[in-house]
Amino acid sequence: MRTRLLALVLALGTALTVLGAGPAQAAGYRYWSFWQSSGGTWAYATEGPATAKPADGSVSGFRFSVSEDSGDSAQPRTAPDFEAICGVTRPKPGEKRIALVIDSGTRADAPSGETPPASRVACARVRQNATTAEALAEVAKPLRYNSQALLCAISSYPKTGCGEQVAAGGATSKPNPPAAPKADAGDDSGPSIGIVAGLAAILALGAAAVWQSRRRRYSGPR
């Protein structure tokens, strides 16, 4: 029985070691994330700028950064204030005004050899049915996209690369940035459901073994 309990303890320790090592192995992606105004704050967009059609008076934001997924993606550092950005731009019949915040991020997130340009805001006046991508093209050309229609560069920044994976040491690999937020964008550093279930099973087996051992000890031979 002691041998069985020792095996269970060792198994639990191994699972905990794997769980603790998970976040350290996580990699991020270097890309332009897309945001929309929501009650005076930023919300990660649920669709891409090529399909989003914001209404007149909306604010859209773009932030260049390295993040593991949409849950920990960095927001634009300028507040989504339509009046501050488009207040002096008068509306015109058949057109709409879209305020844009373009945050190129920090030096830490910049590709090797590049310096992020200063963050800026702009007011685009476009046709009523225009997408966010069309509004962005009005004020921040040239834009660069890849073959999957992923936005790679705004105003030629960055000059190269597109959603590449960035390891802990700064090395880059294949592109695969998050395209949409998770249903629950809470703390992504926690354990996965599978790991939690496994630990629960181990603990349950351990508890059962201890109970069985005590039961035999106190009941004695029959």
C-alpha positions in Angstrom: 0.0 0.0 0.0 2.8 2.4 0.8 4.3 1.7 -2.6 1.0 2.5 -4.3 0.7 5.7 -2.3 4.3 6.7 -3.2 3.5 6.1 -6.9 0.4 8.3 -6.7 2.4 11.1 -5.0 5.1 10.9 -7.7 2.5 11.1 -10.4 0.9 14.1 -8.8 4.3 15.8 -8.5 5.1 15.2 -12.2 1.7 16.7 -13.2 2.4 19.7 -11.1 5.8 20.1 -12.6 4.3 20.0 -16.1 1.7 22.5 -15.1 4.2 24.9 -13.7 6.4 24.7 -16.7 3.6 25.5 -19.2 3.6 29.3 -19.2 7.4 29.5 -19.5 7.2 27.6 -22.8 4.4 29.8 -24.3 5.3 31.8 -27.4 3.7 35.0 -28.7 2.9 36.4 -32.1 4.0 39.8 -33.5 1.0 41.4 -35.3 -1.4 44.3 -35.6 -4.4 43.6 -33.3 -7.8 45.2 -34.2 -10.0 47.0 -31.5 -13.3 48.7 -31.4 -14.7 51.2 -29.0 -17.3 50.0 -26.5 -18.7 52.4 -24.0 -15.6 54.5 -23.9 -13.2 51.6 -23.6 -11.5 49.2 -26.0 -12.8 45.8 -26.9 -11.0 43.2 -29.0 -12.8 43.1 -32.4 -14.8 40.0 -33.1 -14.2 40.2 -36.9 -11.4 41.5 -39.1 -11.2 45.1 -40.4 -11.9 43.9 -44.0 -15.5 42.9 -42.9 -16.3 45.2 -40.0 -18.6 48.1 -41.1 -18.6 50.6 -38.2 -21.3 53.2 -38.0 -20.8 57.0 -38.1 -19.3 58.1 -34.8 -17.4 54.9 -34.2 -13.7 54.5 -33.1 -11.5 51.7 -34.3 -8.0 51.0 -33.0 -4.9 49.1 -34.1 -2.0 48.1 -31.8 1.2 46.5 -32.9 2.6 44.2 -30.2 3.7 40.7 -29.3 1.0 38.7 -27.5 0.3 35.0 -26.8 -3.4 35.3 -27.8 -6.3 37.8 -28.0 -6.8 37.5 -24.2 -3.5 39.2 -23.4 -3.1 41.4 -26.5 -2.1 45.0 -25.7 -4.7 47.6 -26.3 -4.1 50.9 -28.0 -2.7 53.4 -25.5 -4.9 56.3 -26.7 -8.5 56.3 -25.4 -11.3 55.8 -28.0 -12.6 59.4 -28.0 -14.5 60.2 -31.1 -15.0 63.9 -30.4 -11.3 64.4 -29.7 -10.4 62.8 -33.0 -13.2 63.7 -35.4 -14.9 66.6 -33.6 -13.8 69.2 -36.3 -14.7 66.9 -39.2 -18.2 67.8 -40.4 -20.5 65.0 -41.6 -21.6 64.8 -45.2 -24.7 63.2 -46.8 -24.0 59.6 -47.8 -20.8 59.4 -45.8 -19.7 58.5 -42.3 -16.8 59.5 -40.0 -14.7 56.8 -38.4 -12.1 57.8 -35.8 -8.9 55.7 -36.0 -6.2 55.2 -33.4 -3.0 53.7 -34.8 -0.6 52.6 -32.0 2.7 51.2 -33.4 3.7 49.8 -30.0 7.0 49.8 -28.2 10.7 49.1 -29.1 10.4 45.8 -27.2 7.7 44.6 -29.7 9.4 45.9 -32.8 11.1 43.5 -35.3 14.9 43.5 -35.2 16.4 46.6 -36.8 13.1 48.6 -36.9 11.9 51.5 -34.8 8.1 51.9 -34.2 6.8 55.2 -35.6 4.9 57.5 -33.3 1.4 56.6 -32.4 -1.2 58.8 -34.1 -5.0 59.3 -34.6 -6.9 60.2 -37.7 -10.4 60.9 -38.8 -11.6 59.1 -42.0 -14.6 60.2 -43.9 -15.8 57.4 -46.1 -19.0 56.1 -47.8 -21.7 54.7 -45.6 -21.1 51.1 -46.5 -17.3 51.3 -46.1 -15.3 48.8 -43.9 -12.7 49.7 -41.3 -10.0 48.5 -43.7 -11.2 51.1 -46.3 -11.3 53.8 -43.6 -7.8 52.9 -42.6 -6.6 53.0 -46.2 -7.9 56.6 -46.4 -5.5 57.8 -43.7 -2.6 55.3 -43.3 -1.4 54.1 -46.7 0.4 52.1 -47.7 -1.1 49.0 -46.1 0.3 45.5 -46.6 -1.6 42.2 -46.4 -0.6 38.6 -46.8 -2.2 36.0 -49.0 -4.7 35.2 -46.2 -5.8 38.8 -46.0 -4.0 39.3 -42.7 -3.1 43.0 -42.1 0.7 42.9 -42.0 1.7 46.6 -42.1 0.2 50.0 -41.6 2.0 52.9 -43.2 4.8 50.5 -44.2 5.4 49.4 -40.5 6.8 46.9 -40.1 8.7 46.6 -43.3 8.9 42.8 -43.2 7.1 40.0 -41.4 3.5 39.2 -40.9 2.2 37.6 -37.7 5.3 35.6 -37.1 5.7 33.6 -33.9 8.1 35.0 -31.4 9.8 32.6 -28.9 10.9 33.6 -25.4 14.4 34.4 -26.7 13.2 36.6 -29.5 13.5 34.1 -32.3 10.7 34.1 -34.9 9.0 31.3 -36.7 5.8 30.5 -38.7 3.0 33.0 -38.7 -0.3 32.1 -36.9 -1.6 35.1 -34.9 -4.9 34.9 -33.1 -7.8 36.0 -35.3 -10.5 36.5 -32.7 -10.9 36.7 -28.9 -11.7 33.7 -26.8 -15.2 33.3 -25.4 -13.7 33.9 -22.0 -10.6 36.1 -22.2 -9.7 35.7 -18.6 -6.3 34.7 -17.2 -4.8 32.5 -19.9 -1.8 31.7 -17.6 -3.9 29.2 -15.6 -4.1 25.4 -16.2 -6.1 23.9 -19.0 -9.3 21.9 -18.3 -7.5 18.6 -19.2 -4.7 19.2 -16.7 -7.2 20.1 -14.0 -9.2 17.0 -14.7 -6.1 14.9 -14.6 -5.0 16.3 -11.2 -8.5 15.8 -9.8 -8.4 12.2 -10.9 -5.0 11.7 -9.2 -6.1 13.3 -6.0 -9.3 11.2 -6.0 -7.3 8.0 -6.4 -4.9 9.1 -3.6 -7.8 9.8 -1.3 -9.4 6.4 -2.0 -6.1 4.6 -1.4 -5.7 6.3 2.0 -9.3 5.5 3.0 -8.8 1.9 2.0 -5.6 1.6 4.0 -7.2 3.1 7.1 -10.2 0.8 6.8 -8.1 -2.3 6.7 -5.9 -1.1 9.6 -8.9 -0.5 11.9 -11.1 -3.4 10.8 -8.3 -6.0 11.2 -8.3 -9.5 9.7 -11.6 -11.3 9.3 
